Amino acid sequence: MLKVSMAIIFTLSLLSNIMAQDNADSPGRGIAFEDFIIDDSVNRYSLGMNVQFGLDNFLNTGTRANLDLILRKQVGRYNAIRYGLQYTSSFSNETVGSRSTDENSYTIGLSAGYEWQKLISHRWKGYYGVDLGGNFERTLTRIESGLDEFTRETLTKSRNHKLSLLPFIGVRFNITPYLFLSTELKLESQYAFSRDTRSLENYEHLNNAGYDDKSRRVSLDFLPYSGIYVHYIF
């Protein structure tokens, strides 16, 4: 995926260079475009959306919805604060013989962070920083089977609460004065609290088959690819 994202950014870079050459006949436009990219205006905002999620939705055969947004405010020439919103939901249904399985899950996450930017060229910028984020995930799985006159049902619920610290480093490419692409890699340090419960109906021969488990864990993960974000400056 990282190779794909870099290939897309490189292709758009070539296209934008061609567009810039076409605009050379209008010196005012060309100069304004380059000057704007070199010095991002303070107190301007940009809203970015992860288009990789949209591609995943298109290719996924199940019922799935993904949303990943970044709102950035430029607070200095090479500094910005950022806020993130992530939402994922999915639903699946499978029936094999007399057994049917329904699974419904969703995740919502919020984050806030700060980034430092470094100019590479007129159209390229590197940046790095850290985000503090939290999310909540819930999954509900229902399994029904009817091998005899009874319909047996297993209901499993899973809830996860996560708090994360995410240092990141990324690269940004400006297509126009109001549109740019970015991609980044992250190191995720995470604390998670989980609770899983299961209940059974019409399983008379099973005693105490349900459960209610709680767990905590700390993890450290390297995320080399976060998708491709398309940002609009306003």
C-alpha positions in Angstrom: 0.0 0.0 0.0 2.9 2.4 0.7 4.3 1.8 -2.8 0.8 2.5 -4.2 0.4 5.7 -2.4 3.9 7.0 -3.4 3.2 6.1 -7.0 -0.1 8.1 -6.9 1.6 11.1 -5.4 4.5 10.9 -7.9 2.0 10.7 -10.8 0.1 13.7 -9.5 3.4 15.5 -9.1 4.2 15.1 -12.8 0.7 16.2 -13.7 1.0 19.3 -11.6 4.3 20.2 -13.1 2.7 20.0 -16.5 -0.1 22.3 -15.3 2.5 24.7 -13.9 4.2 24.9 -17.3 0.9 25.6 -18.9 0.4 28.5 -16.5 3.8 29.9 -17.2 2.1 32.2 -19.8 0.4 33.9 -16.9 3.2 35.0 -14.6 0.9 36.3 -11.9 -0.8 33.0 -11.4 2.4 31.0 -11.3 4.1 33.3 -8.8 1.0 33.4 -6.5 0.8 29.6 -6.6 4.4 29.1 -5.5 4.4 31.8 -2.9 1.2 30.4 -1.3 2.6 26.9 -0.9 5.9 28.2 0.6 4.2 30.2 3.3 0.9 28.7 4.5 -1.3 31.4 5.8 -1.6 31.5 9.6 -5.1 30.7 11.0 -6.2 29.0 7.9 -7.8 25.6 8.1 -7.6 22.4 6.0 -10.0 19.4 6.1 -8.6 16.1 4.9 -10.3 12.8 4.2 -8.7 9.4 4.0 -9.6 8.2 0.4 -8.2 4.7 1.2 -11.2 4.1 3.3 -13.4 4.9 0.3 -11.5 2.4 -1.8 -11.9 -0.2 0.9 -15.7 0.4 0.9 -15.9 0.0 -2.8 -13.9 -3.3 -2.8 -15.6 -4.8 0.2 -18.5 -7.1 -0.6 -20.1 -6.8 2.8 -22.0 -3.9 4.3 -19.2 -1.5 5.6 -18.8 2.2 6.2 -15.5 4.0 7.0 -14.7 7.6 7.7 -11.4 9.1 8.6 -11.1 12.9 8.8 -8.3 15.4 9.9 -9.0 19.0 10.6 -5.8 21.1 10.7 -5.3 24.7 11.8 -2.1 26.5 10.8 -0.9 28.3 13.9 2.5 29.3 12.6 4.4 29.3 9.3 5.5 25.7 10.0 3.3 24.7 12.9 -0.2 23.4 13.1 -2.7 21.8 15.5 -4.9 18.9 14.2 -8.0 17.0 15.3 -9.1 13.6 14.0 -12.3 11.7 13.7 -12.5 8.1 12.8 -15.6 6.0 12.4 -16.0 2.4 11.2 -19.0 0.2 11.1 -19.7 -3.2 9.5 -22.5 -5.7 9.3 -22.3 -9.3 8.1 -24.8 -12.2 7.9 -24.0 -15.8 7.0 -26.2 -18.8 6.9 -24.9 -22.4 6.6 -27.5 -25.1 6.9 -29.5 -24.5 10.1 -26.9 -22.2 11.5 -27.0 -18.4 11.0 -24.5 -15.8 12.2 -25.1 -12.1 12.4 -22.2 -9.7 13.4 -22.6 -6.0 13.9 -19.7 -3.8 14.9 -18.7 -0.2 15.1 -15.7 1.9 16.2 -15.5 5.6 16.9 -12.3 7.5 17.7 -11.2 11.1 18.4 -7.7 12.5 18.5 -5.9 15.8 18.9 -2.3 16.6 18.2 0.4 19.0 17.1 2.7 19.0 14.1 5.9 20.7 13.0 6.5 21.2 9.3 9.6 21.4 7.1 9.6 22.8 3.6 11.2 20.4 1.1 10.4 22.3 -2.2 7.6 24.5 -3.5 5.2 21.7 -3.6 6.5 19.2 -1.0 6.5 19.5 2.7 7.6 17.0 5.4 6.0 17.1 8.8 6.2 15.3 12.2 4.4 15.4 15.5 2.3 13.5 18.0 -1.4 12.7 18.4 -3.3 11.7 21.6 -6.3 9.7 20.8 -9.0 7.5 22.2 -11.6 5.2 20.7 -14.5 2.9 21.6 -15.3 -0.3 19.8 -18.3 -2.5 20.2 -19.1 -5.8 18.5 -22.3 -7.9 18.8 -22.4 -11.4 17.4 -25.6 -13.5 17.4 -25.5 -17.2 16.4 -28.7 -19.2 16.0 -29.0 -22.9 15.3 -32.1 -25.1 15.2 -31.2 -28.7 15.1 -34.4 -29.8 16.8 -37.6 -28.3 18.0 -35.7 -25.6 19.9 -33.9 -22.6 18.5 -30.6 -22.2 20.3 -29.0 -18.8 20.5 -25.6 -17.6 21.4 -25.1 -13.9 22.0 -21.6 -12.5 22.4 -20.8 -8.8 23.2 -17.4 -7.3 23.0 -16.5 -3.7 24.2 -13.0 -2.2 23.9 -11.8 1.2 25.2 -8.4 2.4 24.0 -6.2 5.3 24.8 -3.2 5.9 22.4 -0.2 8.1 22.0 0.8 8.3 18.3 4.1 9.9 17.2 3.9 10.3 13.4 6.0 11.5 10.4 4.5 12.3 7.0 4.9 14.0 3.7 2.6 16.4 1.9 2.3 17.3 -1.8 0.4 20.4 -3.0 -1.7 20.0 -6.2 -3.2 23.5 -6.2 -3.1 26.4 -3.7 -6.2 24.9 -2.1 -5.7 21.1 -2.5 -3.0 18.8 -1.3 -2.3 15.1 -0.6 -0.6 13.6 2.4 0.4 10.2 3.8 2.1 9.3 7.1 3.5 6.5 9.2 2.9 6.2 12.9 4.2 4.5 16.1 1.2 3.6 18.3 1.6 3.2 22.0 -1.8 2.0 23.3 -3.6 1.1 26.6 -6.7 -1.0 26.1 -9.5 -2.1 28.4 -11.8 -4.9 27.1 -14.9 -6.6 28.3 -16.4 -9.7 26.6 -19.7 -11.3 27.6 -21.6 -14.3 26.3 -25.1 -15.6 27.0 -26.8 -18.8 25.9 -30.5 -19.6 25.4 -32.1 -23.1 25.2 -28.8 -24.9 26.1 -30.2 -26.7 29.1 -27.5 -29.4 29.1 -24.8 -26.7 29.5 -24.3 -25.2 32.9 -22.5 -21.9 33.4 -21.7 -21.8 29.7 -21.9 -18.0 29.6 -19.0 -15.8 30.7 -18.0 -12.2 31.5 -14.3 -11.5 31.0 -12.4 -8.3 31.5 -8.8 -7.7 30.4 -6.3 -4.9 30.1 -3.2 -4.7 27.9 -0.5 -2.3 26.8 0.9 -2.6 23.3 3.3 -0.9 20.9 2.7 -1.1 17.1 4.4 0.3 14.0 1.9 1.5 11.4 3.9 2.1 8.2 0.8 3.2 6.1 -2.2 5.2 7.2 -3.8 5.7 3.8 -3.9 8.7 1.4 -5.5 11.9 2.6 -7.0 14.5 0.3 -7.0 18.0 2.0 -8.9 21.1 1.1 -7.6 24.5 2.4 -10.2 27.1 3.4 
